[in-house]
Amino acid sequence: MRRFLLLIISLLAVATGFAFDCQSPGGKVKLHVELTPSGQPQYSLTYKGKTVIKPSTLGYELIAADNLMDGFSVQTTQTSTFDETWQPVWGETKDIRNNYNELFVALKQDRTGRLMNLRFRVYDYGMGLRYEFPQQTNAYFLVKEEHTQFALTGDHKAWWLPGDYDTQEYSTVTSRLSEIRKLFRSSISDNASQTQFSETGVQTSLQMKTDDGLYINLHEAACVDYPTMHLNLDDKNMVFESWLTPDSQGFKGYMQTPRTSPWRTVLVSDDARDMLSCKLTLNLNEPCKIEDTSWIHPVKYCGVWWEMICDNKSWSYTDELPSVVLGETDYTKVKPNGRHGATNERVRQYIDFAAKNGLDEVLVEGWNEGWEDWFGHSKFHVFDFQTPYPDFDIKALNDYAHSKGVKLMMHHETSGSVMNYERYLEPAYKLMNRYGYDAVKSGYVGNIIPRGEHHYSQIMNNHYLYCVTEAAKHHIMVNAHEATRPTGLCRTWPNLVGNESARGTEYEKFAGNNPDHTVILPFTRLQGGPMDYTPGILETQIGTWKEGSKSYVHTTLCGQLALYLVMYSPLQMAADLPENYAKYDDAFQFIRDVAVDWDDSRYIEAEPGDYITVARKAKGTDNWFVGGKCDENGHRAVVKLDFLDPGRRYECTIYKDAPDADYEKNPKAYVITRQTVKRGQTIKVDEARGGGFAVSLKAL
C-alpha cells in the first residue's frame, strides 16, 4: 500500500477571485467551482473536454432559519492529492486504487455567520462532493430540502426507477429523460409499501448515456445518519436536483454540527465497462472499522425459500389461528397445516444437499412463531426472533448441520416493526451465537413502525446501520432485504455482505423480470454494493413442479448460470429446489464450481440493458470464470483470453445456450463443451434471447 498527501500549489487548482479549478490525476475530469454574484456556490464538470455537468448550484433550505443557499464568501481553500491501494475483505478484486485530487472550500454566510464547507474529490472516472458543517454557534438545524443540482447537457437516454420513499422493487424503464413524466404512472407496480413523490422523480443510482457517447451515473456514497437521496427532474431545463426522504413529520434531516453530508457522486466515461469496474462509491467511504475481520467470509448457500415463494410450502405452521399473541398462543394445541416448509425433515434434506454439493450454509425462513398474522395488520409485537415452531428443533438442526460441515443461516423478518426488532436484537444475536449461526437475512416487508416513517428516512438509515454495527460485535454477517439501497458502507462495515433493495428473483414467480433486468442492475443498483439476487433457478418453468403455475423465469437456464458472474455478490444462493438441481446435475456443476470471492475482474463487453460479459479470477487460485448475459435480443460474445497467465494451459468448460434456445419457447436447451485453451485464444459464444453463458477455466 502506498499513501501520501500533498498540497498542490499551482497546477491542479487555480483560484481567480471566487473561481477554482481542480482536475483529476490523469487530467480526464475537470471541475470548476465558483460563487455566483449572489454568493451561491456552483460547480461544473467536464470529461475529456466534453461537458458532463453544466453550472449547477449547491445549498440547503432550512426550516425556521435562514437558508444556506446564498450570501456566502470564501474563507479559505485547500487542494491536495491522495493515492492509496487498499484491500477489501471481500470483493471483485484483491486491490482497489483510490487516487484523487481534492478541492476544499470553506464558506461563511455573512448575514448569519453560519459556516458551510464544500469538499470535492476528483477522479479520472468522476467526482464526489459533500457538504461539511464544522462546529459553530448555530449548531442545530432542520433540513427542509437539500438543493444539490446536476444540470445536464441534453435529453439523455436513461435507465430509471420511479422515485419512491419505500421501495426499489420496480422494473427499470429505459427512455429519454423528457419521457419520464408521461411514463411515470405506468412504471408503478404494486408493492407492500410504496410512496411516490413526483412524476419526474427517480431513484439513484441513475444510469444515463448521452448522444455523443458519454456514460454518466448519479448516486451517493457513505449515507450515514442522513436520509436517502432521490433525484427530481426539471424536464424543461434537464436539471436534476436532490430530493431527500422525509420522516414522519415531513422533515428531511436533523443536523447537529460538526457533521458531514453523504457524498454526491458523478461517474463518467466514454466506455460502459468503466461504469462497472471503477469503484467510486467504495473509495468515498471510510476504511474498515472492524479490527479483526477473520470471521467475515463469502457465502454460497441454499435454503427453504423458493418453494414458499412459489406457494408449494408455507411460512406459517397452522391455518387455525386468525391472530397470534407471542408468549400466549399455544402452538401445541393447534393442527399443523401440513404445508410448513421449515420442518426438521425438510431442513435436514437441505443440509444434506448443501454438504454433498459444497455449499456453505442453509437459509431457513418461517422457522419462528408468528407467521400466521405477520403482515398487513400494522402489528407492533410481530416476532420475537427466538421462539421456534414445534416442528423446528433449533439445537438438533444446528448440531446436524455442523456435523456435516454446514451452517444454518438465520432469518429475521421484522414486518417493518423496527422498534420491536431493536428491542429483541441483542437476545436474537445471542441466540445466534449460542447455536453457531454466523449470518442473518433480515427483512422489512410492509409499512414501517414507528408508523409514518419511510424505509429510506434518516431514522431508518440509522436503524439499518445500527443492526450491522451491533452484529459486528457478535461476529454476525448481515443481508438486509427491503432496506435502503446501499451506498458503499460495506467497505467500512464488511459484515454487511449483501442487500436486496431491488427487484430480485422472487418476482419471477409474480409478474416476472424483464430479460434485460440483470444487465441493467449492475449499472444501477449494484453501484452501491452487492445484491442478494438469489439466482440459480434451473427449472425455469415453475409449472413443471408446482401444479397450475404458469410462471416462468425470464432467462434461459444458461442465463441463470451467468448471473453468478454478472451480478457480483459475496453472497450467492443456489435458489432452486434440490429436486430440480438433480434434473440438471451436469449444469449444476458450474454452480458447485464457481467462486464467490475474487482476486481480479475484467469487464470484457458491456452496454446498459443489452449485454455484459465479465471474467473473474477466483481468490487465491489460478482459476478463472467467465459469464455473459444479454437481453431479449440475444448477443454474440467474443472473449479474448488475454487475461490468462502466459505459458499456462486451462481446462475450459463452456455452458451455453443450445442453437434453438429461447427464454420463452425453449429455455432449458443447453450445451456443455470442453476443450483445453491458453492465453491468446478467443472464445465466441452465441447467447439466445434472454440467454447467457458461463465458462470455468481451471489451470492445469
FENNOR-V306373 format. One record per backbone hydrogen bond with DSSP energy under -1.0 kcal/mol. CO is the residue of the C=O (numbers start at 0). NH is the residue of the N-H. E is the energy in kcal/mol with one decimal. If there is no record, write none. Layout:
# FENNOR-V306373
co->{CO & CO}
nh->{NH & NH}
e->{E & E}
This chain:
# FENNOR-V306373
co->{5 & 15 & 17 & 18 & 19 & 21 & 23 & 27 & 28 & 29 & 30 & 31 & 32 & 33 & 35 & 37 & 38 & 39 & 40 & 41 & 42 & 43 & 44 & 44 & 45 & 46 & 49 & 52 & 55 & 56 & 58 & 59 & 60 & 60 & 66 & 67 & 70 & 72 & 75 & 77 & 79 & 80 & 81 & 83 & 85 & 90 & 95 & 97 & 99 & 100 & 101 & 102 & 103 & 104 & 105 & 106 & 107 & 108 & 113 & 115 & 116 & 117 & 118 & 119 & 120 & 121 & 122 & 124 & 125 & 126 & 127 & 128 & 129 & 130 & 131 & 132 & 136 & 138 & 140 & 141 & 142 & 144 & 147 & 149 & 150 & 153 & 155 & 156 & 157 & 158 & 159 & 160 & 164 & 167 & 172 & 174 & 175 & 176 & 178 & 179 & 182 & 183 & 184 & 194 & 197 & 199 & 200 & 201 & 205 & 206 & 207 & 208 & 209 & 213 & 214 & 215 & 216 & 217 & 218 & 220 & 221 & 227 & 229 & 230 & 231 & 232 & 233 & 233 & 237 & 238 & 239 & 240 & 242 & 246 & 250 & 252 & 254 & 258 & 262 & 263 & 264 & 265 & 266 & 268 & 270 & 272 & 273 & 278 & 279 & 281 & 292 & 298 & 299 & 299 & 300 & 301 & 302 & 303 & 304 & 304 & 305 & 306 & 306 & 307 & 313 & 316 & 324 & 324 & 329 & 338 & 340 & 342 & 343 & 344 & 345 & 346 & 347 & 348 & 349 & 350 & 351 & 352 & 353 & 359 & 360 & 361 & 362 & 366 & 379 & 386 & 388 & 390 & 391 & 392 & 393 & 394 & 395 & 396 & 397 & 398 & 400 & 400 & 401 & 406 & 408 & 409 & 411 & 413 & 415 & 415 & 416 & 417 & 418 & 419 & 423 & 424 & 425 & 426 & 427 & 428 & 429 & 430 & 431 & 431 & 437 & 438 & 439 & 440 & 441 & 442 & 448 & 448 & 449 & 453 & 455 & 456 & 457 & 458 & 459 & 460 & 461 & 462 & 463 & 464 & 465 & 466 & 467 & 468 & 470 & 471 & 476 & 477 & 478 & 479 & 486 & 487 & 488 & 491 & 492 & 494 & 494 & 497 & 498 & 503 & 504 & 505 & 506 & 513 & 515 & 516 & 516 & 518 & 519 & 520 & 523 & 524 & 527 & 530 & 532 & 534 & 535 & 537 & 539 & 540 & 541 & 541 & 545 & 550 & 552 & 555 & 556 & 557 & 560 & 561 & 561 & 562 & 565 & 569 & 571 & 572 & 576 & 577 & 583 & 586 & 587 & 588 & 589 & 596 & 598 & 599 & 601 & 604 & 606 & 606 & 609 & 610 & 611 & 612 & 612 & 613 & 614 & 615 & 616 & 616 & 617 & 622 & 623 & 624 & 625 & 626 & 627 & 628 & 630 & 630 & 634 & 636 & 638 & 639 & 644 & 648 & 649 & 650 & 651 & 652 & 653 & 654 & 655 & 657 & 661 & 665 & 665 & 666 & 668 & 670 & 672 & 674 & 676 & 677 & 680 & 682 & 684 & 686 & 687 & 688 & 689 & 690 & 692 & 693 & 694 & 695 & 696 & 697}
nh->{80 & 18 & 34 & 15 & 32 & 30 & 26 & 47 & 23 & 45 & 21 & 43 & 19 & 41 & 38 & 70 & 71 & 35 & 57 & 33 & 55 & 31 & 51 & 52 & 29 & 49 & 46 & 44 & 42 & 148 & 146 & 67 & 143 & 144 & 68 & 59 & 109 & 107 & 105 & 103 & 101 & 5 & 99 & 97 & 95 & 597 & 85 & 83 & 81 & 121 & 79 & 119 & 77 & 117 & 74 & 115 & 72 & 112 & 108 & 106 & 131 & 104 & 129 & 102 & 127 & 100 & 125 & 267 & 122 & 265 & 120 & 263 & 118 & 260 & 116 & 258 & 138 & 256 & 254 & 62 & 251 & 60 & 241 & 239 & 53 & 155 & 176 & 208 & 174 & 206 & 172 & 202 & 455 & 169 & 159 & 157 & 178 & 179 & 182 & 183 & 186 & 186 & 187 & 164 & 200 & 232 & 162 & 230 & 217 & 158 & 215 & 156 & 212 & 209 & 268 & 207 & 266 & 205 & 264 & 262 & 223 & 244 & 242 & 201 & 240 & 234 & 237 & 238 & 151 & 233 & 149 & 231 & 229 & 249 & 246 & 142 & 140 & 132 & 220 & 128 & 218 & 126 & 216 & 214 & 273 & 276 & 277 & 282 & 283 & 284 & 295 & 571 & 359 & 360 & 573 & 362 & 304 & 364 & 307 & 308 & 309 & 311 & 312 & 310 & 340 & 336 & 327 & 328 & 332 & 313 & 342 & 346 & 347 & 348 & 349 & 350 & 351 & 352 & 353 & 354 & 355 & 356 & 358 & 406 & 301 & 408 & 303 & 388 & 381 & 368 & 391 & 343 & 393 & 396 & 397 & 398 & 399 & 400 & 401 & 402 & 403 & 405 & 404 & 361 & 363 & 440 & 442 & 416 & 417 & 448 & 420 & 421 & 422 & 423 & 427 & 428 & 429 & 430 & 431 & 432 & 433 & 434 & 435 & 436 & 476 & 409 & 478 & 411 & 480 & 413 & 417 & 418 & 452 & 456 & 227 & 460 & 461 & 462 & 463 & 464 & 465 & 466 & 467 & 468 & 469 & 470 & 471 & 472 & 475 & 474 & 439 & 497 & 441 & 499 & 221 & 490 & 492 & 288 & 495 & 477 & 496 & 479 & 531 & 506 & 507 & 508 & 511 & 516 & 518 & 519 & 520 & 608 & 522 & 525 & 526 & 527 & 487 & 532 & 504 & 574 & 537 & 539 & 552 & 543 & 544 & 545 & 548 & 541 & 554 & 559 & 560 & 561 & 563 & 564 & 565 & 566 & 567 & 298 & 300 & 574 & 580 & 581 & 587 & 589 & 591 & 592 & 593 & 618 & 93 & 616 & 614 & 612 & 609 & 610 & 630 & 606 & 628 & 603 & 604 & 626 & 601 & 624 & 598 & 599 & 620 & 617 & 696 & 615 & 694 & 613 & 692 & 611 & 633 & 689 & 686 & 684 & 682 & 641 & 647 & 699 & 676 & 697 & 674 & 695 & 672 & 693 & 670 & 660 & 665 & 661 & 668 & 556 & 657 & 655 & 653 & 651 & 649 & 680 & 640 & 638 & 636 & 634 & 690 & 662 & 555 & 629 & 627 & 654 & 625 & 652 & 623 & 650}
e->{-1.1 & -1.2 & -1.1 & -2.4 & -3.1 & -3.4 & -1.5 & -3.1 & -2.8 & -2.2 & -2.3 & -1.9 & -3.4 & -2.5 & -2.6 & -2.5 & -2.1 & -2.5 & -2.2 & -2.5 & -2.6 & -2.3 & -2.9 & -1.8 & -2.0 & -2.4 & -2.8 & -2.4 & -2.3 & -2.1 & -3.1 & -1.6 & -2.7 & -2.0 & -1.1 & -2.2 & -2.1 & -2.1 & -2.8 & -3.0 & -3.3 & -1.1 & -2.0 & -3.2 & -2.5 & -1.8 & -2.7 & -1.5 & -2.8 & -3.2 & -1.9 & -2.9 & -2.1 & -2.8 & -3.4 & -1.7 & -2.0 & -3.2 & -2.9 & -1.3 & -2.6 & -3.0 & -1.9 & -2.3 & -2.2 & -2.0 & -1.2 & -2.2 & -3.0 & -2.6 & -2.8 & -3.2 & -2.2 & -2.6 & -3.5 & -1.9 & -1.8 & -2.6 & -2.5 & -2.0 & -2.6 & -3.2 & -2.2 & -2.4 & -3.0 & -1.6 & -1.9 & -2.3 & -2.2 & -1.1 & -3.0 & -1.4 & -1.5 & -2.4 & -2.6 & -3.2 & -1.5 & -1.6 & -1.6 & -1.4 & -1.0 & -1.2 & -1.2 & -2.8 & -1.4 & -2.0 & -2.8 & -2.6 & -2.2 & -2.6 & -2.0 & -2.2 & -1.6 & -2.8 & -1.7 & -2.8 & -2.8 & -2.6 & -2.4 & -2.6 & -1.2 & -1.4 & -2.0 & -3.0 & -1.9 & -1.1 & -1.6 & -1.5 & -2.6 & -2.8 & -3.0 & -2.6 & -2.5 & -1.6 & -2.4 & -2.9 & -2.0 & -3.4 & -2.0 & -2.0 & -1.6 & -2.3 & -2.7 & -3.5 & -1.6 & -1.7 & -2.1 & -2.4 & -1.4 & -1.7 & -1.8 & -2.5 & -2.6 & -1.2 & -3.5 & -3.0 & -1.3 & -1.5 & -1.2 & -2.3 & -2.1 & -2.5 & -1.7 & -2.0 & -2.4 & -2.5 & -2.3 & -2.7 & -1.3 & -2.8 & -1.8 & -2.8 & -2.0 & -1.5 & -1.8 & -2.4 & -2.7 & -2.2 & -2.8 & -2.6 & -2.4 & -1.7 & -2.3 & -2.0 & -1.9 & -2.9 & -2.6 & -2.6 & -1.4 & -2.6 & -1.9 & -1.8 & -1.1 & -2.7 & -1.6 & -2.6 & -2.3 & -2.6 & -2.7 & -1.9 & -1.1 & -2.7 & -1.4 & -1.9 & -1.4 & -2.5 & -2.2 & -2.0 & -1.8 & -3.2 & -1.8 & -2.7 & -1.8 & -1.5 & -2.5 & -2.7 & -2.4 & -2.1 & -1.8 & -2.3 & -2.3 & -1.7 & -1.0 & -2.1 & -2.6 & -2.4 & -2.1 & -2.8 & -2.8 & -2.4 & -1.8 & -1.1 & -1.8 & -1.5 & -2.6 & -2.6 & -2.2 & -1.6 & -2.8 & -1.8 & -2.2 & -2.4 & -1.6 & -2.8 & -2.6 & -2.1 & -1.9 & -1.0 & -2.1 & -1.3 & -2.4 & -1.2 & -1.6 & -2.0 & -2.7 & -1.9 & -2.9 & -2.7 & -2.3 & -3.2 & -1.6 & -1.3 & -3.0 & -1.6 & -2.7 & -1.6 & -3.2 & -2.1 & -1.4 & -1.2 & -2.3 & -2.5 & -1.8 & -2.5 & -1.9 & -1.3 & -2.3 & -1.6 & -1.6 & -2.2 & -1.3 & -1.7 & -2.5 & -2.0 & -1.9 & -2.4 & -2.1 & -1.2 & -1.3 & -1.5 & -1.4 & -2.0 & -1.3 & -2.0 & -2.4 & -1.8 & -1.2 & -2.8 & -2.3 & -1.0 & -2.0 & -1.6 & -2.6 & -1.5 & -2.0 & -2.2 & -2.9 & -2.3 & -2.6 & -2.7 & -2.6 & -2.6 & -2.4 & -1.7 & -1.8 & -2.2 & -2.3 & -2.0 & -1.5 & -2.6 & -3.3 & -2.7 & -2.8 & -1.0 & -1.9 & -2.4 & -3.1 & -3.2 & -2.8 & -2.6 & -2.3 & -2.1 & -1.3 & -2.9 & -3.8 & -2.4 & -2.9 & -1.2 & -1.4 & -3.0 & -2.4 & -2.3 & -2.2 & -2.2 & -2.1 & -2.2 & -2.9 & -2.2 & -1.8 & -1.2 & -1.1 & -2.9 & -2.2 & -2.7 & -2.8 & -3.2 & -2.7 & -1.7 & -3.1 & -3.4 & -3.0 & -1.6 & -2.5 & -1.6 & -1.6 & -1.9 & -2.3 & -3.3 & -2.5 & -2.4 & -2.3 & -3.0}
